[in-house]
């Protein structure tokens, strides 16, 4: 449980960092950038989904919303979501898919777990 809470906290920090970076860039350049605004809105939506997933998890009486998740596609999305942090830390990620797997799970919980 301690590790899960740690991972969940880290997942919540990521969208906040992206939004913060985008706003700092807009402030520094004093230029309206629609792409940064769209990315920030997507991150806010992701943050909201993560918070809702944690609230749902705390309520054991609620039915779990599951869907079919293409694991390779979801990993690609996660790498994309972390791209600004990956660049900032000068990390190189190689991702090779030999076979696609579909997992029936709650997408938000899967992201937190991963």
OpenMM code with the backbone's topology and positions (N, CA, C; nanometers):
from openmm import Vec3, app, unit

residues = "UNK UNK UNK UNK UNK UNK UNK UNK UNK UNK UNK UNK UNK UNK UNK UNK UNK UNK UNK UNK UNK UNK UNK UNK UNK UNK UNK UNK UNK UNK UNK UNK UNK UNK UNK UNK UNK UNK UNK UNK UNK UNK UNK UNK UNK UNK UNK UNK UNK UNK UNK UNK UNK UNK UNK UNK UNK UNK UNK UNK UNK UNK UNK UNK UNK UNK UNK UNK UNK UNK UNK UNK UNK UNK UNK UNK UNK UNK UNK UNK UNK UNK UNK UNK UNK UNK UNK UNK UNK UNK UNK UNK UNK UNK UNK UNK UNK UNK UNK UNK UNK UNK UNK UNK UNK UNK UNK UNK UNK UNK UNK UNK UNK UNK".split()
positions = [
    Vec3(0.0825, -0.1186, 0.0000),
    Vec3(0.0000, 0.0000, 0.0000),
    Vec3(0.0877, 0.1260, 0.0000),
    Vec3(0.1971, 0.1209, 0.0765),
    Vec3(0.2881, 0.2347, 0.0834),
    Vec3(0.3457, 0.2651, -0.0546),
    Vec3(0.3863, 0.1600, -0.1268),
    Vec3(0.4418, 0.1784, -0.2612),
    Vec3(0.3355, 0.2309, -0.3576),
    Vec3(0.2118, 0.1809, -0.3443),
    Vec3(0.1034, 0.2273, -0.4303),
    Vec3(0.0777, 0.3763, -0.4089),
    Vec3(0.0723, 0.4193, -0.2842),
    Vec3(0.0498, 0.5605, -0.2537),
    Vec3(0.1643, 0.6455, -0.3093),
    Vec3(0.2867, 0.5957, -0.2971),
    Vec3(0.4025, 0.6666, -0.3525),
    Vec3(0.3878, 0.6818, -0.5039),
    Vec3(0.3539, 0.5723, -0.5726),
    Vec3(0.3364, 0.5763, -0.7179),
    Vec3(0.2208, 0.6679, -0.7583),
    Vec3(0.1123, 0.6623, -0.6841),
    Vec3(-0.0030, 0.7487, -0.7132),
    Vec3(0.0359, 0.8954, -0.6975),
    Vec3(0.1092, 0.9269, -0.5932),
    Vec3(0.1556, 1.0639, -0.5732),
    Vec3(0.2438, 1.1103, -0.6876),
    Vec3(0.3299, 1.0228, -0.7344),
    Vec3(0.4178, 1.0556, -0.8467),
    Vec3(0.3348, 1.0784, -0.9726),
    Vec3(0.2346, 0.9957, -0.9960),
    Vec3(0.1456, 1.0123, -1.1116),
    Vec3(0.0711, 1.1449, -1.1055),
    Vec3(0.0354, 1.1898, -0.9873),
    Vec3(-0.0339, 1.3175, -0.9734),
    Vec3(0.0602, 1.4352, -0.9980),
    Vec3(0.1860, 1.4199, -0.9636),
    Vec3(0.2820, 1.5286, -0.9825),
    Vec3(0.3142, 1.5535, -1.1296),
    Vec3(0.3120, 1.4488, -1.2109),
    Vec3(0.3526, 1.4615, -1.3506),
    Vec3(0.2673, 1.5611, -1.4287),
    Vec3(0.1335, 1.5491, -1.4274),
    Vec3(0.0546, 1.6476, -1.5024),
    Vec3(0.0739, 1.7899, -1.4485),
    Vec3(0.0912, 1.8017, -1.3187),
    Vec3(0.1136, 1.9341, -1.2598),
    Vec3(0.2435, 1.9928, -1.3128),
    Vec3(0.3480, 1.9103, -1.3243),
    Vec3(0.4763, 1.9576, -1.3770),
    Vec3(0.4643, 2.0027, -1.5221),
    Vec3(0.3907, 1.9267, -1.6023),
    Vec3(0.3724, 1.9636, -1.7431),
    Vec3(0.2967, 2.0957, -1.7543),
    Vec3(0.1890, 2.1090, -1.6790),
    Vec3(0.1101, 2.2331, -1.6807),
    Vec3(0.1967, 2.3502, -1.6353),
    Vec3(0.2728, 2.3301, -1.5286),
    Vec3(0.3602, 2.4344, -1.4763),
    Vec3(0.4622, 2.4780, -1.5809),
    Vec3(0.5248, 2.3801, -1.6473),
    Vec3(0.6239, 2.4112, -1.7512),
    Vec3(0.5612, 2.4886, -1.8665),
    Vec3(0.4435, 2.4453, -1.9089),
    Vec3(0.3739, 2.5145, -2.0177),
    Vec3(0.3422, 2.6588, -1.9811),
    Vec3(0.2934, 2.6804, -1.8606),
    Vec3(0.2598, 2.8167, -1.8181),
    Vec3(0.3848, 2.9035, -1.8049),
    Vec3(0.4946, 2.8455, -1.7569),
    Vec3(0.6199, 2.9216, -1.7477),
    Vec3(0.6689, 2.9625, -1.8869),
    Vec3(0.6555, 2.8724, -1.9831),
    Vec3(0.6977, 2.9019, -2.1193),
    Vec3(0.6126, 3.0131, -2.1801),
    Vec3(0.4829, 3.0051, -2.1590),
    Vec3(0.3935, 3.1101, -2.2101),
    Vec3(0.4282, 3.2437, -2.1448),
    Vec3(0.4541, 3.2411, -2.0143),
    Vec3(0.4895, 3.3641, -1.9432),
    Vec3(0.6213, 3.4216, -1.9947),
    Vec3(0.7194, 3.3348, -2.0129),
    Vec3(0.8516, 3.3812, -2.0563),
    Vec3(0.8498, 3.4366, -2.1983),
    Vec3(0.7737, 3.3727, -2.2857),
    Vec3(0.7714, 3.4166, -2.4255),
    Vec3(0.6676, 3.5252, -2.4504),
    Vec3(0.5769, 3.5402, -2.3531),
    Vec3(0.4670, 3.6375, -2.3667),
    Vec3(0.3927, 3.6159, -2.4986),
    Vec3(0.3777, 3.4882, -2.5327),
    Vec3(0.3167, 3.4515, -2.6594),
    Vec3(0.2113, 3.3443, -2.6352),
    Vec3(0.0944, 3.3659, -2.6902),
    Vec3(-0.0119, 3.2666, -2.6819),
    Vec3(0.0232, 3.1490, -2.7724),
    Vec3(0.0273, 3.0298, -2.7160),
    Vec3(0.0597, 2.9101, -2.7927),
    Vec3(-0.0545, 2.8098, -2.7763),
    Vec3(-0.1372, 2.7950, -2.8800),
    Vec3(-0.2529, 2.7048, -2.8695),
    Vec3(-0.2137, 2.5606, -2.8350),
    Vec3(-0.0996, 2.5137, -2.8853),
    Vec3(-0.0577, 2.3765, -2.8557),
    Vec3(-0.0289, 2.3566, -2.7073),
    Vec3(0.0343, 2.4566, -2.6458),
    Vec3(0.0620, 2.4466, -2.5022),
    Vec3(-0.0669, 2.4505, -2.4213),
    Vec3(-0.1619, 2.5289, -2.4658),
    Vec3(-0.2915, 2.5366, -2.3979),
    Vec3(-0.3630, 2.4017, -2.4087),
    Vec3(-0.3656, 2.3443, -2.5287),
    Vec3(-0.4310, 2.2144, -2.5497),
    Vec3(-0.3640, 2.1066, -2.4648),
    Vec3(-0.2304, 2.1055, -2.4647),
    Vec3(-0.1578, 2.0070, -2.3838),
    Vec3(-0.1893, 2.0243, -2.2352),
    Vec3(-0.1986, 2.1486, -2.1911),
    Vec3(-0.2290, 2.1739, -2.0497),
    Vec3(-0.3694, 2.1264, -2.0145),
    Vec3(-0.4648, 2.1499, -2.1028),
    Vec3(-0.6019, 2.1042, -2.0792),
    Vec3(-0.6058, 1.9511, -2.0723),
    Vec3(-0.5329, 1.8842, -2.1612),
    Vec3(-0.5261, 1.7380, -2.1578),
    Vec3(-0.4660, 1.6891, -2.0266),
    Vec3(-0.3638, 1.7587, -1.9789),
    Vec3(-0.3013, 1.7201, -1.8519),
    Vec3(-0.3958, 1.7431, -1.7345),
    Vec3(-0.4730, 1.8505, -1.7389),
    Vec3(-0.5723, 1.8757, -1.6335),
    Vec3(-0.6767, 1.7644, -1.6338),
    Vec3(-0.7211, 1.7236, -1.7529),
    Vec3(-0.8171, 1.6132, -1.7624),
    Vec3(-0.7577, 1.4837, -1.7079),
    Vec3(-0.6305, 1.4597, -1.7382),
    Vec3(-0.5637, 1.3389, -1.6875),
    Vec3(-0.5524, 1.3438, -1.5355),
    Vec3(-0.5171, 1.4604, -1.4836),
    Vec3(-0.5070, 1.4786, -1.3389),
    Vec3(-0.6415, 1.4525, -1.2735),
    Vec3(-0.7466, 1.5043, -1.3325),
    Vec3(-0.8815, 1.4831, -1.2799),
    Vec3(-0.9173, 1.3346, -1.2812),
    Vec3(-0.8840, 1.2643, -1.3880),
    Vec3(-0.9119, 1.1201, -1.3961),
    Vec3(-0.8370, 1.0425, -1.2885),
    Vec3(-0.7118, 1.0803, -1.2663),
    Vec3(-0.6331, 1.0128, -1.1625),
    Vec3(-0.6931, 1.0356, -1.0238),
    Vec3(-0.7342, 1.1572, -0.9980),
    Vec3(-0.7948, 1.1883, -0.8677),
    Vec3(-0.9251, 1.1102, -0.8515),
    Vec3(-1.0071, 1.1061, -0.9569),
    Vec3(-1.1318, 1.0291, -0.9507),
    Vec3(-1.1035, 0.8809, -0.9268),
    Vec3(-0.9985, 0.8277, -0.9909),
    Vec3(-0.9633, 0.6869, -0.9718),
    Vec3(-0.9234, 0.6600, -0.8270),
    Vec3(-0.8487, 0.7513, -0.7683),
    Vec3(-0.8091, 0.7336, -0.6282),
    Vec3(-0.9294, 0.7424, -0.5352),
    Vec3(-1.0213, 0.8338, -0.5644),
    Vec3(-1.1434, 0.8450, -0.4838),
    Vec3(-1.2264, 0.7177, -0.4980),
    Vec3(-1.2393, 0.6679, -0.6224),
    Vec3(-1.3130, 0.5438, -0.6454),
    Vec3(-1.2478, 0.4271, -0.5713),
    Vec3(-1.1155, 0.4240, -0.5728),
    Vec3(-1.0442, 0.3160, -0.5062),
    Vec3(-1.0709, 0.3170, -0.3562),
    Vec3(-1.0872, 0.4344, -0.3009),
    Vec3(-1.1119, 0.4438, -0.1569),
    Vec3(-1.2538, 0.4002, -0.1205),
    Vec3(-1.3403, 0.3932, -0.2194),
    Vec3(-1.4781, 0.3514, -0.1957),
    Vec3(-1.4963, 0.2105, -0.2514),
    Vec3(-1.4859, 0.1113, -0.1685),
    Vec3(-1.4925, -0.0273, -0.2127),
    Vec3(-1.6310, -0.0682, -0.2617),
    Vec3(-1.7326, 0.0111, -0.2342),
    Vec3(-1.8687, -0.0241, -0.2742),
    Vec3(-1.8978, 0.0100, -0.4198),
    Vec3(-1.8164, 0.0906, -0.4825),
    Vec3(-1.8391, 0.1306, -0.6208),
    Vec3(-1.7944, 0.0212, -0.7155),
    Vec3(-1.8674, 0.0090, -0.8254),
    Vec3(-1.8298, -0.0884, -0.9270),
    Vec3(-1.7129, -0.0339, -1.0082),
    Vec3(-1.6150, -0.1173, -1.0323),
    Vec3(-1.4950, -0.0777, -1.1045),
    Vec3(-1.5242, -0.0681, -1.2542),
    Vec3(-1.4903, 0.0460, -1.3151),
    Vec3(-1.5057, 0.0656, -1.4590),
    Vec3(-1.3840, 0.0073, -1.5288),
    Vec3(-1.4050, -0.0956, -1.6115),
    Vec3(-1.2942, -0.1571, -1.6824),
    Vec3(-1.3128, -0.1423, -1.8324),
    Vec3(-1.2029, -0.1552, -1.9039),
    Vec3(-1.2052, -0.1499, -2.0495),
    Vec3(-1.0886, -0.2321, -2.1025),
    Vec3(-1.0930, -0.2620, -2.2300),
    Vec3(-0.9818, -0.3329, -2.2926),
    Vec3(-0.8704, -0.2335, -2.3206),
    Vec3(-0.7530, -0.2634, -2.2687),
    Vec3(-0.6381, -0.1746, -2.2833),
    Vec3(-0.5321, -0.2451, -2.3679),
    Vec3(-0.4914, -0.1804, -2.4755),
    Vec3(-0.3770, -0.2280, -2.5540),
    Vec3(-0.2532, -0.1825, -2.4779),
    Vec3(-0.1850, -0.2763, -2.4146),
    Vec3(-0.0740, -0.2419, -2.3258),
    Vec3(0.0350, -0.1641, -2.3993),
    Vec3(0.0719, -0.2074, -2.5195),
    Vec3(0.1769, -0.1382, -2.5948),
    Vec3(0.1354, 0.0058, -2.6249),
    Vec3(0.0110, 0.0238, -2.6659),
    Vec3(-0.0379, 0.1588, -2.6976),
    Vec3(-0.0396, 0.2472, -2.5735),
    Vec3(-0.0790, 0.1891, -2.4619),
    Vec3(-0.0841, 0.2667, -2.3373),
    Vec3(0.0561, 0.3045, -2.2905),
    Vec3(0.1521, 0.2158, -2.3069),
    Vec3(0.2905, 0.2476, -2.2708),
    Vec3(0.3418, 0.3611, -2.3593),
    Vec3(0.3099, 0.3566, -2.4885),
    Vec3(0.3487, 0.4656, -2.5797),
    Vec3(0.2883, 0.5977, -2.5322),
    Vec3(0.1619, 0.5948, -2.4902),
    Vec3(0.0968, 0.7164, -2.4406),
    Vec3(0.1638, 0.7685, -2.3141),
    Vec3(0.2016, 0.6773, -2.2268),
    Vec3(0.2682, 0.7176, -2.1026),
    Vec3(0.4039, 0.7801, -2.1339),
    Vec3(0.4778, 0.7203, -2.2266),
    Vec3(0.6078, 0.7767, -2.2666),
    Vec3(0.5866, 0.9157, -2.3251),
    Vec3(0.4824, 0.9331, -2.4072),
    Vec3(0.4515, 1.0644, -2.4646),
    Vec3(0.4177, 1.1647, -2.3542),
    Vec3(0.3385, 1.1206, -2.2564),
    Vec3(0.3007, 1.2093, -2.1460),
    Vec3(0.4212, 1.2547, -2.0648),
    Vec3(0.5222, 1.1697, -2.0558),
    Vec3(0.6422, 1.2017, -1.9790),
    Vec3(0.7526, 1.2623, -2.0651),
    Vec3(0.7242, 1.2893, -2.1935),
    Vec3(0.8291, 1.3316, -2.2871),
    Vec3(0.9055, 1.4557, -2.2402),
    Vec3(0.8363, 1.5530, -2.1835),
    Vec3(0.9080, 1.6735, -2.1400),
    Vec3(1.0027, 1.6430, -2.0230),
    Vec3(0.9603, 1.5559, -1.9325),
    Vec3(1.0474, 1.5177, -1.8212),
    Vec3(1.1626, 1.4296, -1.8698),
    Vec3(1.1337, 1.3434, -1.9673),
    Vec3(1.2374, 1.2566, -2.0237),
    Vec3(1.3458, 1.3422, -2.0883),
    Vec3(1.3052, 1.4434, -2.1647),
    Vec3(1.4019, 1.5331, -2.2287),
    Vec3(1.4795, 1.6123, -2.1245),
    Vec3(1.4086, 1.6627, -2.0239),
    Vec3(1.4729, 1.7447, -1.9213),
    Vec3(1.5807, 1.6672, -1.8461),
    Vec3(1.5599, 1.5381, -1.8282),
    Vec3(1.6569, 1.4553, -1.7563),
    Vec3(1.7526, 1.3840, -1.8508),
    Vec3(1.7423, 1.4165, -1.9811),
    Vec3(1.8317, 1.3602, -2.0828),
    Vec3(1.8316, 1.2064, -2.0801),
    Vec3(1.7096, 1.1503, -2.0771),
    Vec3(1.6919, 1.0051, -2.0732),
    Vec3(1.6549, 0.9574, -2.2130),
    Vec3(1.7097, 0.8438, -2.2525),
    Vec3(1.6774, 0.7830, -2.3810),
    Vec3(1.5977, 0.6559, -2.3539),
    Vec3(1.4777, 0.6456, -2.4114),
    Vec3(1.3927, 0.5287, -2.3912),
    Vec3(1.3755, 0.4565, -2.5234),
    Vec3(1.4034, 0.3269, -2.5225),
    Vec3(1.3775, 0.2413, -2.6385),
    Vec3(1.2609, 0.1507, -2.6028),
    Vec3(1.1650, 0.1430, -2.6903),
    Vec3(1.0451, 0.0633, -2.6645),
    Vec3(1.0207, -0.0268, -2.7840),
    Vec3(1.0329, -0.1570, -2.7638),
    Vec3(1.0166, -0.2550, -2.8716),
    Vec3(0.8998, -0.3462, -2.8361),
    Vec3(0.8075, -0.3604, -2.9304),
    Vec3(0.6908, -0.4456, -2.9083),
    Vec3(0.7024, -0.5685, -2.9977),
    Vec3(0.7081, -0.6859, -2.9356),
    Vec3(0.7127, -0.8109, -3.0112),
    Vec3(0.5732, -0.8679, -3.0328),
    Vec3(0.4851, -0.8398, -2.9386),
    Vec3(0.3498, -0.8923, -2.9468),
    Vec3(0.2578, -0.7999, -2.8682),
    Vec3(0.1426, -0.7703, -2.9235),
    Vec3(0.0463, -0.6857, -2.8538),
    Vec3(-0.0360, -0.7683, -2.7556),
    Vec3(-0.0619, -0.7095, -2.6410),
    Vec3(-0.1449, -0.7732, -2.5403),
    Vec3(-0.2582, -0.6785, -2.5042),
    Vec3(-0.3754, -0.7356, -2.4835),
    Vec3(-0.4911, -0.6597, -2.4403),
    Vec3(-0.5211, -0.7011, -2.2966),
    Vec3(-0.5406, -0.6027, -2.2119),
    Vec3(-0.5693, -0.6262, -2.0711),
    Vec3(-0.7034, -0.5626, -2.0387),
    Vec3(-0.7915, -0.6358, -1.9726),
    Vec3(-0.9187, -0.5787, -1.9288),
    Vec3(-0.8975, -0.5268, -1.7871),
    Vec3(-0.8948, -0.3946, -1.7751),
    Vec3(-0.8647, -0.3325, -1.6454),
    Vec3(-0.9149, -0.1890, -1.6455),
    Vec3(-0.9060, -0.1261, -1.5312),
    Vec3(-0.9354, 0.0163, -1.5206),
    Vec3(-0.8117, 0.0914, -1.5700),
    Vec3(-0.8306, 0.1770, -1.6699),
    Vec3(-0.7172, 0.2449, -1.7341),
    Vec3(-0.6402, 0.3338, -1.6360),
    Vec3(-0.7106, 0.4068, -1.5526),
    Vec3(-0.6432, 0.4955, -1.4569),
    Vec3(-0.5608, 0.4164, -1.3557),
    Vec3(-0.6164, 0.3046, -1.3072),
    Vec3(-0.5409, 0.2219, -1.2133),
    Vec3(-0.4191, 0.1603, -1.2814),
    Vec3(-0.4358, 0.1216, -1.4070),
    Vec3(-0.3236, 0.0641, -1.4826),
    Vec3(-0.2113, 0.1656, -1.4934),
    Vec3(-0.2456, 0.2910, -1.5247),
    Vec3(-0.1438, 0.3959, -1.5367),
    Vec3(-0.0723, 0.4181, -1.4031),
    Vec3(-0.1482, 0.4210, -1.2963),
    Vec3(-0.0879, 0.4395, -1.1636),
    Vec3(0.0045, 0.3213, -1.1325),
    Vec3(-0.0425, 0.2021, -1.1599),
    Vec3(0.0360, 0.0809, -1.1341),
    Vec3(0.1655, 0.0822, -1.2137),
    Vec3(0.1535, 0.1146, -1.3435),
    Vec3(0.2710, 0.1128, -1.4303),
    Vec3(0.3681, 0.2232, -1.3909),
] * unit.nanometer
topology = app.Topology()
chain = topology.addChain("A")
for resn in residues:
    res = topology.addResidue(resn, chain)
    for name in ("N", "CA", "C"):
        topology.addAtom(name, app.Element.getBySymbol(name[0]), res)
